[in-house]
């Protein structure tokens, strides 16, 4: 199998981005001092205007969710190399989803695939 060139991978990513019609905000839990020696959890925005597509989980997504024992109500496809982590919140059109699975990056990643629950 021949390796793809950087230009070929970039062209594939651009084509994939054209199929991401929505936009979302990615937030991550952080701990902030409560001023009395403890901490409170707050949500810090990691990225805004993240191109994405929401979809119903397909059979493969449901099999992964079942195998991992996680809840899933939606698949989220984001731009390749998006810094997304399990537990992050992703908000699209005022609906917030919690990422329950983030696919491991591939060498030829054209999009970041995630499973989430509302």
Helices and strands as residue ranges (DSSP letters): H 6-17, E 22-33, E 39-55, H 59-68, E 74-79, E 89-92, E 95-102, E 111-117
